[in-house]
Amino acid sequence: MVADATRVRPWVPGVAVVAAAFLGGVALLPGHWLRSVLVGCGLAVVTAVAMARRSAPAMRAAVFVDLVFAGYAAGAHGGWPPAVTVGVVCVAPLAALLACDRVPRLRPAAPWLRWGRLSSEVAWLAMVTVAASSAALVWWARSVHPTPAPYFRDLRDLPWWVGVAGVLGAALINPIWEEALFRGVVLTELAALWGTLPSVVVQAAATGFAHLNGFPSGWSGMAMAATWGLVLGWVRVRTGGIAVPYAIHVFADATVGTLGVLLLV
């Protein structure tokens, strides 16, 4: 469940969680050494503040985002294949977060890691969100004509069944770390400090910011992604788990992959 703060809001740890969320978004931008150094320094400050304040929510958030950044930086500057980078980013931060449960002060590390409750209201909202987000992505791609990611461009030259498997694999794997970061860590830890509404808004804004160079991209893409993140955050709170937001995200990424393989040039 997402807990509301009932005492005076601890602003410094909360700001540390917000900073970690947005620095995590910067980590997704194309890799340049200077940017990586600056993001790394920013995360070092955030981690130091979290530890100095002895704030369990801020420390858990810092640990997770530090490893997300480390995985993407290593992949970008080490020339790793995208699949390897995404695999590391999906596994390492989540494993470290779960390891925090061995430290009494840092429990519970991942209360959002459950299926959650599915009501008819949420089911209908999920279906509407899938349909609306897919239509919006198609409209955006037709209007902007973005360049597909190299991964999807390469699938065009392979047998059709490999292309289908590649799109489905990316759609199933990529949302793991994004949902764990935004609807999982950021929303849960900030809610423990500031309450539910601010946490939903912040994670939505961080989701939009992370799509500056994503798909969709640019200012319009950021606005679309932030609106979508707001809905997913509300679904996460209503269900008390990560399953439904993850499922919605899978459908959106499947749309992105299909557009990259079939429609964009």
Backbone bond lengths (Angstrom), bond angles and torsions (degrees), N, CA, C in turn:
res aa  C-N    CA-C-N  psi(-1)  N-CA   C-N-CA  omega(-1)  CA-C   N-CA-C  phi
1 M - - - 1.456 - - 1.522 109.82 -
2 V 1.328 116.42 157.69 1.451 121.39 177.03 1.515 107.93 -97.33
3 A 1.311 116.55 119.52 1.461 120.58 -174.81 1.520 110.94 -90.51
4 D 1.314 117.29 139.71 1.454 122.14 173.81 1.519 109.49 -89.60
5 A 1.311 116.04 143.05 1.456 119.56 176.59 1.521 108.94 -74.01
6 T 1.315 116.90 133.86 1.459 120.76 -178.79 1.524 111.39 -111.56
7 R 1.319 117.14 -1.35 1.453 120.53 179.59 1.524 108.31 -116.12
8 V 1.326 115.74 -177.80 1.458 119.97 177.13 1.523 109.27 -57.90
9 R 1.314 115.03 132.02 1.458 118.60 -173.86 1.525 111.58 -67.32
10 P 1.324 117.85 126.57 1.464 120.86 176.61 1.527 109.54 -76.31
11 W 1.311 116.51 98.85 1.457 120.12 -169.85 1.525 113.14 -69.14
12 V 1.318 117.59 -42.18 1.467 119.15 -175.59 1.531 111.47 -63.51
13 P 1.332 120.85 -50.91 1.472 119.21 175.73 1.521 112.59 -60.27
14 G 1.345 117.09 -36.76 1.462 119.46 178.51 1.518 111.78 -63.73
15 V 1.327 116.35 -43.73 1.470 120.00 177.44 1.527 109.98 -62.36
16 A 1.326 116.76 -36.08 1.470 119.70 177.59 1.529 110.85 -61.86
17 V 1.339 117.13 -41.38 1.466 120.13 177.63 1.519 110.60 -65.39
18 V 1.343 117.67 -42.83 1.468 121.01 178.41 1.522 110.40 -61.12
19 A 1.338 116.74 -45.45 1.466 120.36 179.15 1.517 111.15 -61.28
20 A 1.335 116.59 -41.31 1.465 119.82 178.20 1.517 110.70 -62.15
21 A 1.336 117.53 -39.45 1.465 120.88 -179.71 1.517 111.29 -61.62
22 F 1.331 116.97 -46.26 1.461 119.44 -177.21 1.524 111.98 -76.18
23 L 1.314 117.78 -33.02 1.464 119.68 174.35 1.525 110.41 -66.05
24 G 1.338 116.83 -33.24 1.460 119.50 173.44 1.513 111.49 -61.81
25 G 1.343 117.04 -37.09 1.458 120.14 176.05 1.514 112.55 -66.27
26 V 1.328 117.16 -39.80 1.467 120.64 177.60 1.523 110.68 -62.27
27 A 1.325 116.53 -33.19 1.466 120.29 -178.05 1.517 112.00 -61.53
28 L 1.349 117.62 -19.74 1.455 120.51 -178.36 1.518 112.99 -85.12
29 L 1.325 117.98 -12.03 1.456 120.54 -178.07 1.528 109.72 -70.93
30 P 1.354 116.69 159.29 1.468 119.61 -178.67 1.514 111.90 -49.30
31 G 1.311 115.85 139.02 1.457 120.86 -170.82 1.517 113.98 -74.88
32 H 1.313 117.85 119.48 1.454 124.81 170.08 1.517 106.36 -128.26
33 W 1.312 116.35 142.03 1.451 119.15 -174.86 1.521 112.25 -59.26
34 L 1.336 116.64 -42.67 1.460 119.41 -177.92 1.522 110.59 -63.40
35 R 1.334 117.49 -43.44 1.462 120.31 178.79 1.526 110.66 -62.66
36 S 1.320 115.94 -41.84 1.466 118.78 -179.97 1.521 111.21 -63.47
37 V 1.317 116.50 -40.04 1.470 120.10 179.10 1.525 110.25 -64.18
38 L 1.333 116.63 -44.25 1.465 120.46 -179.01 1.524 111.22 -65.05
39 V 1.346 115.97 -44.04 1.469 119.02 178.49 1.522 110.19 -63.96
40 G 1.319 116.53 -42.02 1.458 120.23 178.79 1.521 111.58 -60.26
41 C 1.336 116.69 -42.03 1.470 120.21 178.35 1.532 110.37 -65.24
42 G 1.335 116.01 -41.78 1.461 119.46 178.59 1.513 111.80 -61.34
43 L 1.316 117.13 -42.92 1.458 120.50 178.96 1.526 111.50 -68.32
44 A 1.330 116.89 -32.81 1.464 119.32 176.64 1.529 110.41 -63.40
45 V 1.336 116.51 -40.21 1.464 120.50 177.53 1.522 110.41 -65.38
46 V 1.343 116.73 -45.11 1.460 121.14 179.72 1.534 110.11 -59.62
47 T 1.320 116.45 -45.25 1.462 120.61 -179.53 1.526 111.19 -63.89
48 A 1.334 116.44 -40.91 1.460 120.30 179.24 1.528 110.91 -64.32
49 V 1.339 116.92 -41.28 1.465 120.43 178.74 1.530 110.36 -64.21
50 A 1.340 115.98 -44.04 1.465 119.64 179.89 1.519 111.39 -60.29
51 M 1.330 116.65 -41.88 1.458 120.00 -179.85 1.525 111.35 -71.01
52 A 1.341 116.77 -38.42 1.455 119.54 179.84 1.518 111.28 -64.60
53 R 1.331 116.19 -36.96 1.459 120.91 179.55 1.534 111.98 -81.58
54 R 1.321 115.81 -10.60 1.464 121.41 -178.28 1.534 111.41 53.93
55 S 1.321 113.29 40.87 1.464 119.84 179.75 1.518 108.99 -94.15
56 A 1.331 116.79 113.74 1.466 120.53 -179.28 1.532 111.95 -60.06
57 P 1.348 120.40 -45.82 1.471 119.26 178.16 1.521 112.85 -59.22
58 A 1.330 116.97 -43.59 1.461 119.62 -179.62 1.524 111.40 -67.48
59 M 1.338 117.32 -38.98 1.465 119.73 179.24 1.523 111.53 -66.06
60 R 1.335 117.20 -42.10 1.468 119.58 178.21 1.525 110.78 -62.69
61 A 1.332 116.52 -43.01 1.466 119.77 179.03 1.519 110.98 -63.48
62 A 1.336 116.69 -42.18 1.463 120.27 -179.13 1.520 111.38 -63.75
63 V 1.331 117.00 -44.39 1.464 120.65 179.01 1.520 110.42 -58.01
64 F 1.323 116.90 -46.35 1.463 120.48 -177.40 1.529 111.03 -64.26
65 V 1.338 116.75 -49.60 1.466 119.55 -176.75 1.526 111.00 -68.62
66 D 1.323 118.21 -35.79 1.473 120.19 176.29 1.526 110.63 -54.75
67 L 1.335 116.33 -44.04 1.465 119.44 -177.19 1.520 112.14 -76.30
68 V 1.330 118.10 -31.39 1.468 119.77 172.46 1.526 109.68 -60.77
69 F 1.324 115.69 -48.36 1.465 120.25 179.22 1.526 111.29 -61.93
70 A 1.331 116.93 -44.71 1.462 120.26 -178.75 1.523 111.02 -61.08
71 G 1.339 116.68 -40.66 1.459 119.73 179.53 1.515 112.36 -64.84
72 Y 1.327 116.68 -46.01 1.467 119.18 -179.61 1.527 111.81 -69.53
73 A 1.324 117.70 -38.24 1.461 119.95 178.63 1.525 110.77 -64.91
74 A 1.338 116.60 -42.72 1.468 119.88 178.70 1.520 110.56 -64.00
75 G 1.331 116.94 -40.59 1.456 119.75 179.26 1.510 112.54 -66.52
76 A 1.354 116.65 -42.23 1.460 120.43 -178.00 1.524 112.15 -68.40
77 H 1.318 117.06 -44.75 1.460 120.18 -174.89 1.514 112.83 -90.24
78 G 1.339 116.39 -14.47 1.461 119.34 178.29 1.509 113.35 -98.72
79 G 1.332 116.69 -0.91 1.458 120.28 178.48 1.515 113.99 69.57
80 W 1.326 117.82 28.44 1.453 120.40 179.26 1.524 111.23 -68.25
81 P 1.334 117.70 148.87 1.466 119.77 170.94 1.523 109.66 -61.14
82 P 1.346 118.47 144.92 1.469 120.36 -178.41 1.525 113.40 -53.86
83 A 1.337 116.48 -37.99 1.466 119.38 -178.43 1.532 111.26 -62.93
84 V 1.329 116.57 -37.76 1.463 120.42 179.30 1.524 110.05 -67.90
85 T 1.325 116.54 -44.74 1.462 120.54 179.81 1.521 111.22 -59.43
86 V 1.330 116.47 -48.78 1.465 120.03 -178.99 1.520 110.52 -63.50
87 G 1.344 116.80 -39.48 1.461 119.95 178.03 1.514 112.33 -59.92
88 V 1.331 116.20 -44.20 1.474 120.84 179.07 1.524 110.32 -63.99
89 V 1.332 116.37 -43.71 1.461 120.29 -177.85 1.526 111.24 -67.79
90 C 1.312 117.50 -30.45 1.468 120.54 177.80 1.524 111.91 -73.86
91 V 1.327 117.66 -35.27 1.458 121.34 -171.26 1.523 112.73 -93.19
92 A 1.335 117.30 -51.49 1.469 120.50 -170.46 1.530 113.81 -62.28
93 P 1.360 119.92 -49.81 1.476 118.13 -178.93 1.524 112.89 -63.55
94 L 1.338 116.23 -39.93 1.462 119.56 -178.99 1.525 110.64 -67.56
95 A 1.329 117.22 -40.04 1.464 120.45 177.81 1.527 110.86 -62.79
96 A 1.334 116.73 -41.46 1.460 119.96 178.91 1.523 111.17 -65.54
97 L 1.323 115.90 -39.03 1.461 119.41 178.92 1.527 111.01 -63.59
98 L 1.317 116.43 -43.97 1.463 119.79 178.35 1.526 111.37 -65.80
99 A 1.322 116.39 -31.47 1.465 119.75 177.10 1.529 111.65 -66.08
100 C 1.340 115.92 -23.27 1.466 119.34 177.77 1.524 111.70 -62.24
101 D 1.334 117.01 -22.34 1.462 119.69 179.05 1.526 112.07 -65.22
102 R 1.328 117.20 -14.95 1.460 120.27 176.71 1.533 111.36 -81.08
103 V 1.326 115.42 -10.07 1.465 120.66 178.36 1.523 108.04 -103.92
104 P 1.320 118.62 110.53 1.473 120.85 -174.24 1.519 113.22 -51.18
105 R 1.321 118.01 -37.87 1.456 120.78 -176.44 1.533 111.98 -67.97
106 L 1.313 117.27 -24.20 1.474 120.83 -174.68 1.519 112.85 -100.54
107 R 1.323 118.88 8.47 1.456 120.91 177.74 1.526 109.76 -85.62
108 P 1.389 116.03 149.78 1.467 129.01 -9.28 1.527 109.80 -84.60
109 A 1.307 116.14 135.46 1.460 120.77 -172.99 1.523 113.43 -80.05
110 A 1.321 118.46 -33.25 1.466 120.18 -175.35 1.523 111.57 -145.00
111 P 1.331 117.85 65.63 1.470 119.42 -179.41 1.520 113.38 -67.43
112 W 1.335 116.60 -16.25 1.466 121.12 -179.87 1.522 111.95 -80.63
113 L 1.338 117.48 -8.73 1.465 120.08 -179.04 1.526 110.69 -79.74
114 R 1.307 115.43 68.29 1.460 122.15 175.70 1.523 106.86 -146.89
115 W 1.338 115.96 164.76 1.462 119.53 -176.77 1.513 111.91 -66.37
116 G 1.324 116.80 -40.62 1.450 120.16 -177.60 1.520 112.30 90.72
117 R 1.315 115.58 176.77 1.467 122.53 -178.32 1.521 109.75 -100.90
118 L 1.319 116.48 133.61 1.460 120.91 179.90 1.519 109.05 -110.43
119 S 1.327 116.58 113.77 1.460 121.81 176.09 1.524 109.00 -102.94
120 S 1.335 116.15 167.07 1.470 119.66 178.52 1.520 110.68 -63.32
121 E 1.327 116.72 -35.17 1.468 120.85 178.38 1.524 110.83 -61.15
122 V 1.328 116.16 -48.21 1.459 120.54 -179.23 1.524 110.76 -67.65
123 A 1.332 118.04 -37.69 1.462 121.23 179.49 1.526 110.48 -60.74
124 W 1.326 116.38 -45.13 1.466 119.50 178.61 1.527 111.30 -64.90
125 L 1.335 116.26 -42.46 1.461 119.27 178.54 1.521 111.01 -62.48
126 A 1.333 117.07 -38.85 1.466 120.54 179.29 1.521 110.74 -63.05
127 M 1.329 117.04 -44.27 1.465 119.95 -179.97 1.519 111.62 -65.16
128 V 1.325 116.42 -41.31 1.472 120.04 178.11 1.528 109.93 -64.60
129 T 1.336 116.63 -40.82 1.462 120.51 179.68 1.517 111.61 -64.14
130 V 1.331 117.33 -42.20 1.465 120.75 177.84 1.529 110.40 -60.79
131 A 1.341 116.91 -47.47 1.463 120.52 -179.04 1.527 111.35 -64.67
132 A 1.341 116.57 -45.36 1.462 120.19 -177.28 1.526 111.37 -67.61
133 S 1.337 116.99 -42.51 1.464 119.04 -178.57 1.524 111.16 -68.36
134 S 1.318 118.35 -37.68 1.464 120.74 177.20 1.523 110.84 -63.81
135 A 1.340 116.14 -44.37 1.468 119.91 178.44 1.522 110.88 -63.69
136 A 1.340 116.99 -41.15 1.462 120.39 179.80 1.530 111.50 -64.83
137 L 1.323 116.98 -38.46 1.466 120.09 178.88 1.521 111.51 -66.48
138 V 1.335 116.45 -41.08 1.463 119.82 177.49 1.523 109.78 -63.50
139 W 1.341 116.59 -46.28 1.470 120.31 178.80 1.522 110.77 -59.33
140 W 1.342 116.93 -45.63 1.461 120.11 -178.79 1.525 111.01 -62.96
141 A 1.329 117.11 -43.99 1.468 120.71 -179.54 1.518 111.07 -63.44
142 R 1.339 117.84 -41.07 1.461 122.08 178.35 1.522 111.59 -66.00
143 S 1.330 116.76 -32.09 1.460 120.72 -176.54 1.523 112.38 -83.05
144 V 1.340 116.14 -40.37 1.461 120.84 -172.68 1.526 112.43 -94.66
145 H 1.320 117.30 -28.51 1.471 123.12 -176.53 1.528 111.70 54.45
146 P 1.327 117.54 58.40 1.467 119.85 -179.31 1.522 111.55 -72.51
147 T 1.313 115.07 161.57 1.455 120.08 176.18 1.531 108.81 -82.82
148 P 1.335 118.13 127.33 1.472 119.74 -179.52 1.526 111.33 -65.06
149 A 1.306 115.85 155.36 1.460 120.44 174.98 1.523 109.65 -62.69
150 P 1.342 117.66 146.82 1.472 120.08 -179.52 1.524 112.68 -53.75
151 Y 1.314 117.48 -35.04 1.471 120.80 -179.71 1.519 110.58 -57.38
152 F 1.336 117.52 -46.10 1.463 120.44 -178.10 1.522 111.36 -75.73
153 R 1.322 117.89 -32.97 1.468 119.62 176.27 1.525 110.55 -62.41
154 D 1.320 116.61 -40.00 1.460 120.25 -179.25 1.524 112.18 -65.91
155 L 1.334 117.34 -28.14 1.464 120.26 -179.58 1.525 112.51 -67.43
156 R 1.327 117.22 -21.05 1.468 120.25 -177.88 1.525 112.32 -64.38
157 D 1.318 115.87 -31.33 1.455 120.10 -175.97 1.524 113.40 -87.99
158 L 1.319 117.13 1.74 1.455 121.54 -178.36 1.529 110.09 -102.92
159 P 1.341 118.55 164.18 1.466 120.82 176.26 1.528 111.05 -53.75
160 W 1.346 115.92 150.57 1.464 120.40 -173.25 1.533 112.53 -57.25
161 W 1.347 116.00 -37.37 1.456 118.25 -176.88 1.522 111.61 -69.97
162 V 1.338 116.43 -29.26 1.461 119.69 175.07 1.527 109.68 -69.65
163 G 1.333 115.45 -38.79 1.452 119.52 177.20 1.515 111.90 -61.94
164 V 1.331 116.65 -43.81 1.466 120.40 178.09 1.519 110.49 -62.13
165 A 1.338 116.16 -45.77 1.461 120.09 179.77 1.534 111.20 -62.95
166 G 1.336 116.22 -37.81 1.463 120.04 179.44 1.514 112.44 -65.69
167 V 1.341 116.16 -42.16 1.466 120.16 178.64 1.520 110.58 -65.83
168 L 1.338 116.88 -45.34 1.460 120.39 -179.53 1.528 111.45 -65.12
169 G 1.320 116.75 -40.36 1.461 120.09 179.06 1.522 111.55 -61.53
170 A 1.337 115.75 -45.94 1.462 119.27 178.76 1.518 111.01 -64.02
171 A 1.351 116.45 -39.89 1.467 120.22 -178.93 1.521 112.02 -65.96
172 L 1.320 117.54 -32.11 1.463 120.99 -179.07 1.524 112.89 -82.08
173 I 1.330 116.56 -33.38 1.466 119.82 -172.54 1.524 112.58 -91.05
174 N 1.329 117.64 -45.95 1.464 119.87 -174.13 1.533 113.44 -57.60
175 P 1.343 120.09 -40.07 1.471 118.86 -179.61 1.519 114.70 -65.31
176 I 1.323 118.26 -15.24 1.463 119.58 -175.89 1.521 110.79 -59.00
177 W 1.334 116.41 -54.40 1.453 118.43 -176.07 1.524 111.87 -73.47
178 E 1.342 117.89 -33.42 1.465 119.65 179.37 1.524 111.34 -65.79
179 E 1.320 116.66 -44.47 1.460 118.92 178.33 1.529 110.79 -68.45
180 A 1.324 116.34 -38.17 1.463 119.35 177.77 1.523 111.08 -62.24
181 L 1.330 116.98 -37.68 1.458 120.41 -178.89 1.524 112.00 -74.89
182 F 1.341 117.14 -57.57 1.459 120.28 -170.07 1.529 113.20 -82.52
183 R 1.327 117.32 -56.72 1.472 119.84 179.98 1.529 112.42 -79.96
184 G 1.322 117.06 -15.54 1.446 120.40 179.44 1.514 111.68 -96.31
185 V 1.326 116.56 -82.10 1.464 121.23 -171.80 1.525 112.24 -66.25
186 V 1.329 117.58 -54.93 1.468 119.87 -174.31 1.520 111.18 -61.61
187 L 1.332 117.07 -49.34 1.458 120.00 -177.45 1.534 110.97 -63.30
188 T 1.316 117.17 -46.95 1.462 120.78 -176.32 1.521 112.29 -67.18
189 E 1.324 116.86 -48.01 1.466 119.26 -175.20 1.526 111.27 -70.67
190 L 1.328 117.84 -38.27 1.457 119.14 179.06 1.531 110.92 -71.12
191 A 1.333 117.44 -33.41 1.466 120.19 176.97 1.525 110.96 -63.32
192 A 1.320 116.92 -35.04 1.467 120.27 178.44 1.520 111.59 -66.62
193 L 1.340 116.21 -23.60 1.462 120.28 -177.55 1.524 112.68 -99.96
194 W 1.332 116.71 -41.73 1.464 120.47 -171.75 1.527 114.07 -116.93
195 G 1.314 118.09 -13.88 1.452 120.00 -176.64 1.523 111.81 108.40
196 T 1.328 116.14 169.59 1.460 121.15 -171.31 1.525 113.58 -70.06
197 L 1.335 117.43 -49.27 1.466 119.86 -174.57 1.519 112.85 -59.97
198 P 1.341 119.89 -50.22 1.471 118.27 177.48 1.523 112.63 -59.05
199 S 1.327 116.97 -36.96 1.469 119.40 -178.06 1.520 111.03 -66.79
200 V 1.322 117.89 -39.03 1.471 121.02 178.54 1.523 110.11 -65.10
201 V 1.327 116.84 -42.55 1.467 120.74 -179.29 1.527 111.21 -66.68
202 V 1.326 116.87 -44.29 1.471 120.22 -177.72 1.521 110.92 -64.90
203 Q 1.352 117.40 -45.00 1.461 117.83 -179.05 1.526 111.41 -65.36
204 A 1.351 117.44 -31.23 1.464 120.08 176.68 1.522 110.69 -67.77
205 A 1.347 116.46 -43.39 1.467 119.70 178.13 1.525 111.16 -63.32
206 A 1.340 116.74 -39.96 1.468 120.20 178.55 1.523 110.94 -66.06
207 T 1.335 116.67 -36.44 1.468 120.47 176.21 1.520 110.46 -61.58
208 G 1.334 116.54 -45.33 1.459 119.72 178.02 1.513 111.95 -62.34
209 F 1.341 116.39 -43.85 1.455 120.75 -178.87 1.522 111.59 -61.38
210 A 1.323 116.09 -37.54 1.469 120.43 -179.08 1.514 112.17 -65.61
211 H 1.347 117.93 -17.83 1.466 121.34 -178.64 1.520 112.65 -96.64
212 L 1.314 117.75 16.65 1.461 120.01 178.23 1.520 111.34 -53.15
213 N 1.328 115.98 -43.89 1.465 121.08 177.12 1.517 110.96 -116.88
214 G 1.320 117.41 25.78 1.459 120.82 -178.56 1.510 112.35 -97.76
215 F 1.308 115.78 -145.35 1.462 121.96 178.18 1.530 106.34 -139.30
216 P 1.349 117.50 104.74 1.464 129.55 4.58 1.531 111.71 -76.14
217 S 1.336 116.52 159.90 1.448 121.37 -175.53 1.519 110.40 -125.67
218 G 1.323 115.08 -179.86 1.460 120.11 -179.95 1.521 111.37 72.19
219 W 1.340 115.39 -175.31 1.461 119.87 -178.17 1.517 112.06 -64.25
220 S 1.339 115.80 -41.18 1.471 118.08 178.67 1.523 110.74 -65.64
221 G 1.328 116.74 -40.03 1.455 120.22 178.10 1.513 112.22 -65.60
222 M 1.334 116.48 -38.30 1.464 119.97 177.82 1.531 110.88 -63.38
223 A 1.342 115.82 -41.53 1.467 119.40 178.99 1.526 110.80 -65.11
224 M 1.336 116.58 -41.81 1.462 120.29 177.88 1.527 111.00 -62.09
225 A 1.328 115.67 -46.92 1.468 119.81 -177.49 1.529 111.15 -66.41
226 A 1.336 117.13 -37.02 1.462 119.77 179.15 1.528 110.98 -66.52
227 T 1.338 116.78 -41.13 1.468 120.30 177.60 1.521 110.40 -63.10
228 W 1.308 115.41 -43.57 1.467 121.48 178.19 1.533 110.18 -62.59
229 G 1.339 116.78 -42.63 1.452 120.78 178.27 1.518 112.25 -64.06
230 L 1.330 116.69 -32.43 1.464 120.27 177.34 1.528 110.41 -64.18
231 V 1.330 116.35 -42.95 1.465 120.42 178.41 1.525 110.42 -65.44
232 L 1.328 116.97 -44.78 1.464 119.85 -179.93 1.528 111.29 -63.72
233 G 1.327 116.40 -36.22 1.457 119.15 177.28 1.521 111.52 -64.73
234 W 1.319 116.52 -41.47 1.460 119.97 178.30 1.526 110.31 -64.63
235 V 1.342 116.67 -40.77 1.470 120.32 177.78 1.520 110.17 -62.80
236 R 1.312 116.32 -41.77 1.475 120.55 178.84 1.533 110.76 -59.11
237 V 1.334 116.91 -43.76 1.455 120.33 -179.82 1.528 110.82 -67.04
238 R 1.330 116.47 -42.63 1.460 120.36 -176.91 1.521 112.46 -67.25
239 T 1.323 117.08 -35.66 1.460 119.89 -177.24 1.522 112.08 -89.04
240 G 1.329 117.57 -23.56 1.452 120.42 -177.24 1.514 113.45 73.72
241 G 1.324 118.40 15.12 1.458 122.04 -179.65 1.509 111.16 -151.69
242 I 1.311 115.34 -178.59 1.462 121.35 -172.88 1.522 113.06 -104.47
243 A 1.334 118.24 -8.32 1.467 120.90 -170.48 1.526 112.92 -63.91
244 V 1.331 117.95 -48.10 1.464 119.70 -176.00 1.533 111.51 -68.56
245 P 1.346 119.96 -46.39 1.466 118.13 174.50 1.526 112.78 -57.29
246 Y 1.312 116.56 -39.14 1.469 119.30 178.09 1.528 110.95 -62.94
247 A 1.323 117.90 -44.34 1.463 121.05 -179.38 1.530 110.92 -62.22
248 I 1.334 117.13 -42.22 1.467 120.21 177.49 1.520 110.20 -62.06
249 H 1.310 116.45 -41.06 1.462 121.39 -179.81 1.522 111.40 -64.80
250 V 1.325 117.11 -37.91 1.469 120.88 178.24 1.524 110.25 -59.89
251 F 1.328 117.48 -45.66 1.459 120.27 179.33 1.527 111.28 -62.82
252 A 1.328 117.53 -40.08 1.459 120.28 178.83 1.519 111.36 -64.21
253 D 1.331 117.45 -43.72 1.464 120.01 179.91 1.524 111.61 -69.57
254 A 1.337 117.41 -30.40 1.465 119.69 174.53 1.519 110.33 -64.98
255 T 1.330 116.82 -37.38 1.464 120.61 175.78 1.518 110.55 -64.59
256 V 1.320 116.59 -44.69 1.461 120.71 178.32 1.529 110.85 -58.72
257 G 1.331 116.61 -46.17 1.462 120.25 179.78 1.514 112.52 -63.42
258 T 1.324 116.72 -41.51 1.465 120.48 179.82 1.525 110.27 -63.94
259 L 1.330 116.56 -42.00 1.462 119.68 177.65 1.531 110.27 -62.44
260 G 1.342 116.19 -42.10 1.448 119.74 -178.49 1.517 113.07 -64.73
261 V 1.316 117.24 -33.01 1.464 120.74 -177.25 1.528 112.58 -86.92
262 L 1.322 116.86 -40.08 1.465 120.15 -169.26 1.516 115.16 -102.66
263 L 1.328 118.42 -35.49 1.459 119.22 -167.15 1.534 114.17 -106.85
264 L 1.334 117.50 -36.20 1.454 119.16 -173.11 1.524 110.23 -86.85
265 V 1.315 113.91 150.38 1.471 120.25 179.16 1.511 109.83 -122.84
